[in-house]
Amino acid sequence: MSQTGLLSNSLINICKFKPSKVSPFLLRTVLLNRRSSIQPPPYRPNSPPVISSAMFEMGNTKVIAAVYGPREVQNRSQQLNANAFVRCEYTMANFSTGDRMRKPKGDRRSTEISLVIRQTMEECILTNLMPRSQIDIFVQVLQADGGTRSACINAATLALADAGIPMRDLVTSCSAGYLNNTPLLDLNYIEDSAGGADVTLGIMPKLDKVTLLQMDAKLSLDTFENVMQLAIEGCKAVADYIREAGYFVDGGWN
């Protein structure tokens, strides 16, 4: 079958149900033990337990996040007198994609996504309430089918809230794109790899503030506004799902 046939509107509708609807969600808090691959480096026998961890699934993408802290800053040169130092590490499990090759730790893509997640979460965390402390956020992709950055941000939000870290608001994220003259929400791997425009958005829905905006292709202004609005609706749908599920009410867990 030709590439054009693979990306026909009919197949997109079958895969996505509707182009303007986000994939089904599944979220839950989970308990990680000391044998978990998500551990604060360097690992020591008396290392602190996981304060909180959470799993978030968007369609076929599955992500787990763990939060340690606030705790004493490990590297004194990184200590901030007026705010907490937020550290983030993003990794992909070797079995997360069809390619089972071992992925090097600290590669360029992982470093970039770690920075994006850290900057996004710093906007919502009330770091001024925890000066001279450190908060570690570890996210790992267990299964990748597009939208991994958004799923990681959503998982990190859940883990931070479960750890009782004070936040201004939830940060929720969703991707949207433009393919075959059709705006699409929550792109999967096939759609993301098709070469169309892809927008990743993160917002604080109650405060109506954007914390993340990335786009990897050019769009006309009218098309960008449509894709942006679709991404905003997706972010708000994630936030509504979290609150309706009873996980997060008025800045805390139910």
Secondary structure, 3 states (H helix, E strand, C coil): CCHHHHCCHHHHHHHHCCCCCCCCEEEEECCCCCCCCCCCCCCCCCCCCCCEEEEEEECCEEEEEEEEEEEECCCHHHCCCCCCEEEEEEEECCCCCCCCCCCCCCCHHHHHHHHHHHHHHHHHECHHHCCCEEEEEEEEEEECCCCHHHHHHHHHHHHHHHCCCCECCCCEEEEEEEECCEEEECCCHHHHCCCCEEEEEEEECCCCEEEEEEECCCCCHHHHHHHHHHHHHHHHHHHHHHHHCCCEECCEEC
